[in-house]
């Protein structure tokens, strides 16, 4: 995953972005810091499905829970 600065994101950076995605509204300033590609991936993830995102330090598993929040493993 490439961040807004053009550099690869680490797994911790992806986890932080997912936390903002789960907690902030779309109009907030913090939400605009999430890379658009990550928002697209998270929006398209169906309940109970899993995908993987590759970062600078390896890949991580992302799952949408039944309560429609995103869990990063």
DAPE-V633235 format. One line per field, one symbol per residue. psi: psi as a letter, one per 40 degrees, with the letter a starting at -180 (. if undefined). A space follows every 10 residues. Layout:
# DAPE-V633235
psi: ???
This chain:
# DAPE-V633235
psi: hhideeiiii dddddddddd dddiideidd deehhddddd dddehiheii iihhadfaii hhihideeih hh.
